[in-house]
Amino acid sequence: MERAARLQLLAMSAGDIRPIPADLGREAHDWVSTPKRNAVTFAYFARRALRTHGNALD
């Protein structure tokens, strides 16, 4: 909760929200949302969860 609040305050201190062109938004989305990147991220969090909660699959 504290991390979220800190991030919110940092975002608010950056100024007003300004829209970006739709083509730049699509380019950013396509660069971030690739199947390989999603799989690697999921695997990381799965390993992390299993380290903490090793008996989760029992």
N, CA and C atoms as an extended XYZ file, in Angstrom:
174
Properties=species:S:1:pos:R:3:atomname:S:1:resname:S:1:resid:I:1 pbc="F F F"
N         0.820       -1.185        0.000 N   MET     1
C         0.000        0.000        0.000 CA  MET     1
C         0.875        1.264        0.000 C   MET     1
N         1.927        1.217        0.814 N   GLU     2
C         2.803        2.387        0.875 CA  GLU     2
C         3.530        2.610       -0.449 C   GLU     2
N         3.915        1.523       -1.093 N   ARG     3
C         4.582        1.653       -2.396 CA  ARG     3
C         3.635        2.273       -3.414 C   ARG     3
N         2.391        1.822       -3.421 N   ALA     4
C         1.401        2.374       -4.353 CA  ALA     4
C         1.181        3.858       -4.085 C   ALA     4
N         1.125        4.233       -2.816 N   ALA     5
C         0.929        5.642       -2.471 CA  ALA     5
C         2.130        6.479       -2.918 C   ALA     5
N         3.329        5.937       -2.722 N   ARG     6
C         4.540        6.654       -3.142 CA  ARG     6
C         4.550        6.844       -4.655 C   ARG     6
N         4.195        5.780       -5.396 N   LEU     7
C         4.155        5.883       -6.848 CA  LEU     7
C         3.098        6.878       -7.310 C   LEU     7
N         1.961        6.899       -6.621 N   GLN     8
C         0.903        7.852       -6.964 CA  GLN     8
C         1.386        9.288       -6.767 C   GLN     8
N         2.050        9.552       -5.654 N   LEU     9
C         2.563       10.897       -5.398 CA  LEU     9
C         3.621       11.297       -6.429 C   LEU     9
N         4.478       10.355       -6.803 N   LEU    10
C         5.466       10.648       -7.840 CA  LEU    10
C         4.791       10.961       -9.175 C   LEU    10
N         3.781       10.192       -9.512 N   ALA    11
C         3.067       10.427      -10.765 CA  ALA    11
C         2.365       11.785      -10.743 C   ALA    11
N         1.759       12.130       -9.625 N   MET    12
C         1.049       13.402       -9.517 CA  MET    12
C         2.026       14.583       -9.596 C   MET    12
N         3.240       14.391       -9.100 N   SER    13
C         4.206       15.483       -9.133 CA  SER    13
C         4.757       15.728      -10.533 C   SER    13
N         4.532       14.802      -11.452 N   ALA    14
C         5.034       14.953      -12.823 CA  ALA    14
C         4.206       15.946      -13.631 C   ALA    14
N         3.024       16.284      -13.161 N   GLY    15
C         2.204       17.261      -13.873 CA  GLY    15
C         0.941       16.656      -14.436 C   GLY    15
N         0.305       17.412      -15.302 N   ASP    16
C        -0.968       16.982      -15.894 CA  ASP    16
C        -0.760       15.841      -16.880 C   ASP    16
N        -1.791       15.026      -16.999 N   ILE    17
C        -1.770       13.933      -17.965 CA  ILE    17
C        -2.043       14.512      -19.345 C   ILE    17
N        -1.181       14.152      -20.287 N   ARG    18
C        -1.371       14.599      -21.665 CA  ARG    18
C        -1.499       13.374      -22.554 C   ARG    18
N        -2.479       13.372      -23.429 N   PRO    19
C        -2.646       12.212      -24.310 CA  PRO    19
C        -1.474       12.096      -25.294 C   PRO    19
N        -1.205       10.862      -25.705 N   ILE    20
C        -0.184       10.633      -26.713 CA  ILE    20
C        -0.876       10.186      -27.996 C   ILE    20
N        -0.227       10.331      -29.117 N   PRO    21
C        -0.827        9.876      -30.369 CA  PRO    21
C        -1.133        8.378      -30.327 C   PRO    21
N        -2.227        7.991      -30.945 N   ALA    22
C        -2.677        6.600      -30.913 CA  ALA    22
C        -1.630        5.650      -31.489 C   ALA    22
N        -0.927        6.058      -32.539 N   ASP    23
C         0.065        5.161      -33.136 CA  ASP    23
C         1.235        4.897      -32.185 C   ASP    23
N         1.615        5.893      -31.381 N   LEU    24
C         2.668        5.668      -30.389 CA  LEU    24
C         2.181        4.747      -29.270 C   LEU    24
N         0.927        4.889      -28.891 N   GLY    25
C         0.355        4.009      -27.877 CA  GLY    25
C         0.326        2.564      -28.344 C   GLY    25
N        -0.064        2.345      -29.606 N   ARG    26
C        -0.078        0.988      -30.163 CA  ARG    26
C         1.335        0.414      -30.230 C   ARG    26
N         2.291        1.241      -30.633 N   GLU    27
C         3.683        0.780      -30.724 CA  GLU    27
C         4.200        0.366      -29.349 C   GLU    27
N         3.916        1.166      -28.329 N   ALA    28
C         4.346        0.832      -26.966 CA  ALA    28
C         3.676       -0.448      -26.487 C   ALA    28
N         2.386       -0.585      -26.749 N   HIS    29
C         1.648       -1.789      -26.355 CA  HIS    29
C         2.239       -3.020      -27.021 C   HIS    29
N         2.480       -2.927      -28.322 N   ASP    30
C         2.993       -4.079      -29.053 CA  ASP    30
C         4.411       -4.437      -28.619 C   ASP    30
N         5.209       -3.460      -28.224 N   TRP    31
C         6.568       -3.722      -27.778 CA  TRP    31
C         6.569       -4.402      -26.413 C   TRP    31
N         5.669       -3.976      -25.530 N   VAL    32
C         5.619       -4.517      -24.172 CA  VAL    32
C         4.883       -5.845      -24.117 C   VAL    32
N         3.821       -5.991      -24.861 N   SER    33
C         2.945       -7.167      -24.754 CA  SER    33
C         3.273       -8.217      -25.814 C   SER    33
N         4.410       -8.867      -25.654 N   THR    34
C         4.749       -9.952      -26.558 CA  THR    34
C         4.577      -11.270      -25.812 C   THR    34
N         4.231      -12.335      -26.516 N   PRO    35
C         4.043      -13.625      -25.840 CA  PRO    35
C         5.283      -14.084      -25.065 C   PRO    35
N         6.475      -13.880      -25.641 N   LYS    36
C         7.689      -14.313      -24.950 CA  LYS    36
C         7.895      -13.525      -23.662 C   LYS    36
N         7.699      -12.223      -23.728 N   ARG    37
C         7.877      -11.405      -22.526 CA  ARG    37
C         6.855      -11.782      -21.452 C   ARG    37
N         5.618      -12.020      -21.854 N   ASN    38
C         4.595      -12.430      -20.890 CA  ASN    38
C         4.952      -13.772      -20.253 C   ASN    38
N         5.459      -14.719      -21.050 N   ALA    39
C         5.824      -16.034      -20.515 CA  ALA    39
C         6.985      -15.926      -19.529 C   ALA    39
N         7.979      -15.123      -19.858 N   VAL    40
C         9.134      -14.959      -18.971 CA  VAL    40
C         8.708      -14.303      -17.660 C   VAL    40
N         7.866      -13.296      -17.744 N   THR    41
C         7.388      -12.613      -16.545 CA  THR    41
C         6.568      -13.559      -15.673 C   THR    41
N         5.675      -14.334      -16.304 N   PHE    42
C         4.875      -15.289      -15.540 CA  PHE    42
C         5.775      -16.317      -14.853 C   PHE    42
N         6.758      -16.825      -15.566 N   ALA    43
C         7.653      -17.829      -14.992 CA  ALA    43
C         8.404      -17.262      -13.787 C   ALA    43
N         8.840      -16.020      -13.888 N   TYR    44
C         9.535      -15.386      -12.772 CA  TYR    44
C         8.638      -15.323      -11.531 C   TYR    44
N         7.417      -14.846      -11.712 N   PHE    45
C         6.522      -14.726      -10.557 CA  PHE    45
C         6.094      -16.092      -10.031 C   PHE    45
N         5.979      -17.074      -10.905 N   ALA    46
C         5.649      -18.426      -10.452 CA  ALA    46
C         6.773      -18.986       -9.589 C   ALA    46
N         8.027      -18.838      -10.042 N   ARG    47
C         9.168      -19.303       -9.231 CA  ARG    47
C         9.210      -18.573       -7.893 C   ARG    47
N         8.964      -17.298       -7.925 N   ARG    48
C         8.984      -16.500       -6.689 CA  ARG    48
C         7.893      -16.955       -5.716 C   ARG    48
N         6.702      -17.224       -6.243 N   ALA    49
C         5.601      -17.681       -5.393 CA  ALA    49
C         5.906      -19.061       -4.817 C   ALA    49
N         6.487      -19.944       -5.633 N   LEU    50
C         6.793      -21.272       -5.137 CA  LEU    50
C         7.903      -21.265       -4.091 C   LEU    50
N         8.838      -20.330       -4.196 N   ARG    51
C         9.867      -20.193       -3.156 CA  ARG    51
C         9.234      -19.814       -1.825 C   ARG    51
N         8.273      -18.921       -1.888 N   THR    52
C         7.629      -18.445       -0.670 CA  THR    52
C         6.590      -19.420       -0.144 C   THR    52
N         5.863      -20.033       -1.065 N   HIS    53
C         4.765      -20.950       -0.704 CA  HIS    53
C         5.003      -22.281       -1.393 C   HIS    53
N         6.043      -22.975       -0.972 N   GLY    54
C         6.453      -24.217       -1.607 CA  GLY    54
C         5.404      -25.304       -1.636 C   GLY    54
N         4.481      -25.272       -0.718 N   ASN    55
C         3.453      -26.307       -0.661 CA  ASN    55
C         2.183      -25.913       -1.417 C   ASN    55
N         2.238      -24.891       -2.245 N   ALA    56
C         1.043      -24.402       -2.939 CA  ALA    56
C         0.492      -25.419       -3.923 C   ALA    56
N         1.336      -26.285       -4.449 N   LEU    57
C         0.877      -27.255       -5.442 CA  LEU    57
C         0.549      -28.620       -4.845 C   LEU    57
N         0.695      -28.756       -3.533 N   ASP    58
C         0.392      -30.048       -2.881 CA  ASP    58
C        -1.087      -30.249       -2.712 C   ASP    58
